[in-house]
Amino acid sequence: MLRVAVVGSGPSGVYTAQSLVEQSAVPGIQVHVLDRLPCPYGLVRYGVAPDHEKIKSLQSNLRTVLEHERIGFVGNVEVGPHGLTPERLLELYHAVVYCVGAARDRRLCVPGEDLPGSFSATDFVSWYSAHPDAAEDGFVLGARSAVVIGVGNVAVDVARILARGPRELYPTDVPQAALGALAASRVREVHMVGRRGPSQAKFTTKELRELGSLPCARVLVDPADLALDPAFAAPEELPAVNRRNVEVVRGWAAAGAGAGREPDGREPDGRTIRVRFFLRPVEVLAEHGRVAGVRFERTVPDGTGGVRGTGTYEDIEAQLVLRAVGYRGVPMAGLPFDPAQGTVPHAAGRVLRDGAPSAGEYVAGWIKRGPTGVIGTNRPCAKETAGSLLADAPALARRVVAADPLATLRAWGHEPVEWKGWLAIEQAEAALGHSLGRGSVKIADWQGLLAAAQRR
């Protein structure tokens, strides 16, 4: 019997496990899906915005996979410098597939980036998603205006959460402390800023359109920004998603101050989202030791798909700055790493050590290909890696491994949270929400999660 560990329970990890157990070429494969957290689903639980119920419903599909009779969830087990090493994992399993994502956000590398009031969007998302490692950093405390740097889906998510009213977030699973802070927020203006034009923005059209449908906010776009984009006047030559994005922002620009529709006729409460283009951050400005704004340089297309600075600057006042300019993989102790790409070197998912495949070690997801694509992109990526592992199965099955991985983990001092423990956490979150007069509400701290898991 071939036993495989998949490290990471997000979509790439779950799809890898599914690809392994649903094939017939190598019958009887047993898979343990390991995660550092006691909760499964990765970024679907801790990265999808709480108001995106349709995307969050993907958890049901992932759940079905994790309940397969030959798949076991093993949470609260860390792999890395403070936990299991790759070498020790190979004592337990015939093969290990690393699906650990891209955990670090990219930086702006400008003066003032580390001032109080300047954060990565990752930190903000972790806070409103109840990640147990998230700190209460007073994100919105005292802020009247926010600048979100980036024009991708993460930027759209955080801009939308900042602009939503508390009544809109109340039915979601946002943790109670974050809900209270957002309800008390005085942020009334959100600037979402990109260094290039709308034809090159990375958001998907569905997420972009959601900004224009918020009941308590209006979206404004400066037509002068759009005029700088060479593709704006003739978007028919663009790929479909970019063309639709251009059409959306064209509509906002045409509506001007009239944007901000209230379906029930109510007056807006003053919240405004300003979508800006062709502005490159050059400095986060300070006042009294905290963020006071961002200085941007106006850019123009350079004719080769990039932009160049013009030497003209614009300051935007803000007490909160969130950078959403992408993610990057981080090295895992014991595995090779390509710092230029932020990935583990591989050939069709087989980890390469000094250019040669390493027996029993594989990668899938962002740590394999970089932070590209959408959730569904992980399916073919996982299938390729699973195919490589299955082709290697005869050699892998000859490796000598521990008879009972979970018993060995406990003997080594780990306290795995299995599927019944996760179900107990779900029940505790439902009970918490009921006590607050809400739906299910996430438990946001390690102690609470582990205590709930013990009630299985």
C-alpha positions in Angstrom: 0.0 0.0 0.0 1.3 3.4 -1.0 1.0 6.1 1.7 1.3 9.8 0.6 1.4 13.0 2.7 0.1 16.1 1.1 1.3 19.2 3.0 -1.3 21.9 2.8 -5.1 21.6 2.8 -5.9 24.4 0.4 -7.3 23.8 -3.1 -4.0 22.6 -4.6 -3.5 20.1 -1.7 -7.1 18.8 -1.8 -7.0 18.5 -5.6 -3.8 16.6 -5.4 -5.2 14.2 -2.9 -8.3 13.8 -5.1 -6.2 13.0 -8.2 -4.4 10.3 -6.3 -7.3 8.4 -4.8 -9.7 8.7 -7.8 -7.3 7.0 -10.3 -7.3 3.3 -10.9 -3.7 2.7 -12.1 -2.3 2.4 -8.6 -5.1 1.1 -6.4 -5.3 1.5 -2.6 -3.3 4.7 -2.2 -3.8 6.2 1.3 -3.4 10.0 1.6 -2.9 12.2 4.7 -3.5 15.9 4.1 -1.4 17.7 6.6 -1.8 21.3 7.7 -0.2 23.6 10.3 -3.6 24.9 11.3 -6.3 22.7 13.0 -8.7 23.8 10.2 -8.7 22.7 6.5 -9.3 24.6 3.2 -6.3 27.0 3.3 -7.0 30.3 1.5 -10.6 29.3 0.8 -11.2 29.7 4.6 -8.6 32.3 5.3 -8.2 34.3 2.1 -11.6 34.5 0.4 -13.5 37.6 1.6 -16.4 36.9 4.0 -18.9 38.5 1.7 -18.0 36.1 -1.2 -20.4 33.4 -0.2 -20.4 31.7 -3.7 -16.6 31.3 -3.7 -16.6 30.2 0.0 -19.2 27.5 -0.9 -16.2 25.8 -2.6 -15.6 24.5 0.9 -18.4 22.0 0.3 -16.5 20.5 -2.7 -13.3 20.3 -0.8 -15.1 18.8 2.2 -16.4 16.0 0.0 -12.8 15.1 -1.1 -11.5 15.2 2.5 -14.2 12.8 3.6 -13.1 10.2 1.1 -12.4 6.9 2.9 -8.8 6.9 1.8 -8.0 10.5 2.7 -7.4 11.7 6.2 -7.1 15.3 7.4 -4.2 15.8 9.9 -4.2 19.3 11.3 -2.1 21.1 13.9 1.1 19.5 12.4 3.7 22.0 11.3 6.2 21.2 8.6 9.2 23.4 8.7 12.0 24.7 10.9 9.8 24.4 14.1 8.1 21.1 13.2 8.6 18.2 10.9 11.5 18.3 8.4 11.2 16.9 4.9 13.6 14.2 5.9 11.5 13.1 8.9 8.3 13.1 6.7 9.9 10.6 4.4 10.3 8.3 7.4 6.5 8.3 7.6 5.3 8.3 4.0 6.4 6.8 0.7 6.0 10.2 -0.9 5.3 13.8 0.1 3.6 16.5 -2.0 4.2 20.1 -0.8 1.3 22.4 -1.6 2.3 25.2 0.7 1.4 28.2 -1.5 3.2 31.6 -1.6 3.1 32.8 2.0 4.8 36.2 1.8 3.5 39.4 0.2 5.6 41.5 -2.1 6.9 44.8 -0.8 6.8 48.3 -2.3 10.4 49.0 -1.4 9.7 52.7 -0.8 10.5 55.0 2.1 7.9 54.9 4.9 6.6 51.5 4.0 7.0 50.3 7.6 5.3 53.2 9.3 2.5 52.5 11.7 -0.7 52.4 9.6 1.0 50.8 6.6 0.3 47.0 6.2 0.3 44.3 3.7 -3.2 43.3 2.4 -2.3 39.8 3.6 -2.3 41.1 7.2 -5.6 42.8 6.7 -7.2 39.8 5.1 -5.9 37.5 7.8 -7.5 39.8 10.4 -11.0 39.9 8.9 -10.8 36.1 8.0 -10.0 35.1 11.6 -6.6 33.6 10.9 -5.2 32.5 14.4 -1.9 34.1 13.6 -3.4 37.5 12.8 -2.8 40.3 15.2 -5.2 43.0 16.2 -3.3 46.0 14.8 -6.0 48.6 14.8 -6.2 48.6 11.0 -9.1 51.1 10.7 -8.7 52.8 14.1 -8.6 56.6 13.6 -8.5 56.3 9.8 -10.7 58.5 7.6 -9.1 57.7 4.2 -7.4 54.5 3.0 -5.1 53.8 0.0 -5.0 50.3 -1.4 -2.0 49.9 -3.7 -2.7 47.3 -6.4 -5.3 46.5 -9.0 -5.9 42.8 -8.6 -8.6 40.8 -6.9 -7.0 41.1 -3.5 -7.0 44.9 -3.8 -10.7 44.7 -4.9 -11.5 42.5 -1.9 -10.0 44.8 0.7 -11.4 48.0 -0.9 -14.8 46.4 -0.9 -14.6 45.3 2.8 -13.5 48.8 3.8 -16.4 50.3 1.9 -19.1 47.9 3.1 -21.5 48.9 5.9 -21.7 46.9 9.1 -25.2 45.6 8.2 -23.8 44.0 5.1 -21.1 42.2 7.0 -23.3 41.1 9.9 -24.6 37.9 8.2 -21.1 36.7 7.2 -18.7 34.7 9.3 -16.3 37.6 9.9 -15.1 37.4 13.5 -16.9 39.4 16.1 -13.9 41.7 17.0 -13.3 42.6 13.3 -17.0 43.2 12.8 -17.1 45.6 15.7 -14.0 47.5 14.4 -15.4 47.7 10.9 -18.7 48.9 12.2 -17.0 51.7 14.1 -14.7 52.6 11.2 -14.7 56.2 10.1 -13.1 55.4 6.7 -15.3 57.1 4.1 -12.9 57.3 1.2 -10.9 54.4 -0.3 -8.4 54.9 -3.1 -7.5 51.8 -5.2 -4.4 52.7 -7.1 -2.4 51.0 -9.9 0.8 52.0 -11.7 -0.5 50.9 -15.1 -3.8 51.4 -16.9 -7.1 49.5 -16.8 -6.3 47.4 -19.9 -3.4 45.8 -17.9 -5.1 45.5 -14.5 -5.2 42.0 -13.0 -8.7 41.9 -11.5 -11.4 39.7 -12.9 -14.5 41.5 -14.2 -16.9 39.9 -11.8 -15.0 41.1 -8.7 -14.5 44.5 -10.3 -18.2 44.9 -11.0 -19.0 44.2 -7.4 -17.5 47.5 -6.4 -20.2 49.3 -8.4 -23.0 47.4 -6.7 -22.3 48.2 -3.1 -25.4 49.7 -1.6 -23.6 52.3 0.6 -20.7 53.4 -1.7 -20.1 55.0 -5.0 -17.2 54.4 -7.4 -15.5 57.3 -9.2 -12.9 57.1 -12.0 -11.0 60.0 -13.4 -11.4 60.1 -17.2 -8.0 61.7 -17.5 -6.4 58.5 -16.0 -8.2 56.4 -18.7 -7.1 58.7 -21.5 -3.5 57.7 -20.9 -4.1 54.0 -21.7 -3.4 53.4 -25.5 -5.9 50.5 -25.5 -8.7 52.5 -23.9 -9.9 54.0 -27.1 -9.9 50.7 -29.0 -10.4 47.9 -26.4 -11.7 45.4 -29.1 -8.1 44.3 -29.6 -7.7 43.3 -26.0 -8.2 39.8 -24.5 -11.8 39.3 -23.3 -11.3 39.8 -19.6 -9.2 43.0 -20.1 -11.8 44.3 -22.6 -14.6 43.8 -20.1 -12.6 45.5 -17.3 -12.1 48.5 -19.6 -15.8 48.6 -20.3 -16.6 48.6 -16.5 -14.3 51.5 -15.7 -15.5 53.3 -18.8 -19.0 53.1 -17.4 -17.9 54.5 -14.0 -16.0 57.3 -15.6 -19.0 58.2 -17.7 -21.3 58.2 -14.7 -19.0 60.6 -12.9 -20.4 62.0 -9.7 -23.7 60.1 -10.4 -22.2 56.7 -9.5 -23.2 55.3 -6.2 -26.7 53.9 -6.8 -28.9 53.0 -3.9 -31.5 50.5 -5.0 -33.9 51.4 -2.2 -33.6 55.1 -2.8 -31.6 55.9 0.4 -29.0 58.6 0.4 -25.4 57.4 0.4 -23.5 57.7 3.7 -20.6 59.4 2.0 -18.4 56.3 1.2 -16.5 56.7 -2.0 -14.1 54.3 -3.8 -11.8 56.1 -6.2 -10.1 53.8 -8.7 -6.9 55.4 -10.0 -4.5 54.4 -12.7 -1.0 55.4 -13.9 0.3 56.3 -10.4 3.4 54.7 -8.9 4.0 54.9 -5.2 7.4 56.5 -4.3 6.9 57.3 -0.6 4.6 56.7 2.3 4.2 60.0 4.0 4.3 60.5 7.8 2.8 62.8 10.3 3.4 62.4 14.1 5.2 59.1 13.4 2.2 57.5 11.6 1.0 57.2 8.0 -0.5 60.4 6.7 -0.6 59.7 3.0 1.2 58.3 -0.1 3.2 60.2 -2.7 2.7 58.9 -6.2 4.6 59.7 -9.4 2.5 60.0 -12.5 3.4 57.3 -15.1 2.8 56.9 -18.8 3.0 53.9 -21.1 6.6 53.4 -22.4 5.5 51.7 -25.6 6.8 48.2 -24.6 4.0 47.2 -22.2 5.5 48.9 -19.2 5.4 52.4 -17.8 7.9 55.2 -17.1 7.8 58.0 -14.6 7.1 61.6 -15.7 8.6 63.5 -12.8 5.1 64.7 -11.8 3.9 63.9 -8.3 0.6 63.6 -6.5 0.0 63.2 -2.8 -3.1 61.3 -1.5 -4.1 61.7 2.1 -4.6 58.5 4.0 -4.2 57.2 7.5 -4.3 53.5 6.3 -2.2 52.1 3.5 -2.6 48.5 2.3 -0.3 47.0 -0.3 -1.7 44.3 -2.5 1.0 43.9 -5.1 1.3 40.1 -5.2 2.6 37.2 -3.3 5.8 35.3 -3.2 6.9 31.8 -2.1 9.2 31.4 0.8 12.0 28.8 1.4 11.1 25.7 3.4 14.0 24.3 5.4 15.2 21.1 3.9 13.8 21.8 0.4 15.7 23.4 -2.5 14.4 26.9 -3.5 14.8 29.2 -6.5 14.9 32.7 -5.0 14.5 34.4 -8.4 11.2 32.6 -9.1 10.0 32.1 -5.5 9.4 28.4 -6.2 10.8 25.0 -5.6 12.7 23.7 -8.6 10.8 20.8 -10.2 10.2 18.8 -13.4 6.5 18.1 -13.9 6.1 18.3 -10.1 9.1 16.2 -9.1 11.3 18.2 -6.8 14.8 18.7 -8.2 17.9 18.6 -6.0 21.0 19.7 -7.9 19.1 19.2 -11.1 18.0 15.6 -10.5 14.6 14.3 -9.2 14.5 13.7 -5.5 12.9 10.4 -4.7 9.5 10.8 -3.0 9.4 14.6 -3.0 6.9 16.6 -5.2 5.2 20.0 -5.4 1.9 21.4 -6.6 0.2 24.8 -6.5 1.8 28.2 -6.1 5.1 26.8 -4.6 5.4 24.9 -7.9 4.4 27.4 -10.5 4.3 30.8 -8.7 1.3 32.8 -7.6 -0.6 32.7 -10.8 -4.1 31.7 -11.9 -7.4 31.3 -10.1 -8.6 28.5 -7.8 -9.5 26.3 -10.7 -5.9 26.6 -12.1 -4.8 24.3 -9.3 -6.7 21.3 -10.8 -4.5 20.6 -13.9 -1.4 21.6 -11.8 -2.3 19.0 -9.2 -3.2 16.4 -11.8 0.3 16.8 -13.5 2.1 16.3 -10.2 -0.1 13.3 -9.3 0.7 11.8 -12.6 4.4 12.0 -12.0 4.0 10.5 -8.5 1.9 7.6 -9.9 4.5 6.9 -12.6 7.1 6.6 -9.8 4.8 4.4 -7.7 6.7 1.1 -8.2 10.0 2.6 -6.9 8.3 4.5 -4.1 6.5 1.5 -2.8 9.9 -0.2 -2.1 10.8 2.5 0.5 10.5 1.4 4.1 8.4 3.7 6.2 6.7 3.8 9.6 3.7 1.4 10.0 1.4 4.0 11.6 2.2 7.7 10.7 -0.2 9.1 13.2 1.0 7.0 16.1 4.6 8.0 15.2 3.6 11.7 15.1 2.2 11.4 18.6 5.2 9.6 19.8 7.3 12.5 18.5 5.3 14.9 20.6 2.8 16.2 18.0 -1.0 16.5 18.8 -2.7 16.0 15.4 -6.3 17.4 15.0 -8.1 14.8 12.8 -11.4 15.3 10.9 -13.6 14.7 14.0 -11.6 17.5 15.7 -12.4 19.8 12.8 -16.1 19.0 12.9 -16.0 19.9 16.6 -14.5 23.3 15.6 -17.3 23.8 13.1 -19.9 23.0 15.8 -18.3 25.4 18.2 -18.3 28.2 15.6 -22.0 27.6 14.9 -22.7 27.8 18.6 -20.7 31.0 18.9 -22.7 32.6 16.1 -25.9 31.5 17.6 -25.0 33.1 21.0 -24.3 36.4 19.1 -27.5 36.3 17.1 -25.6 35.7 13.9 -24.8 32.7 11.6 -21.6 30.7 12.1 -18.8 33.0 13.4 -15.2 32.0 13.1 -13.1 31.4 16.2 -10.0 33.6 15.8 -7.4 32.3 18.2 -5.3 29.2 18.6 -6.4 28.5 22.1 -10.1 28.6 21.2 -9.6 26.5 18.1 -7.7 23.8 19.9 -10.0 23.8 22.9 -13.0 23.3 20.5 -11.2 20.5 18.7 -10.8 18.6 22.0 -14.6 18.4 22.4 -14.9 15.9 19.6 
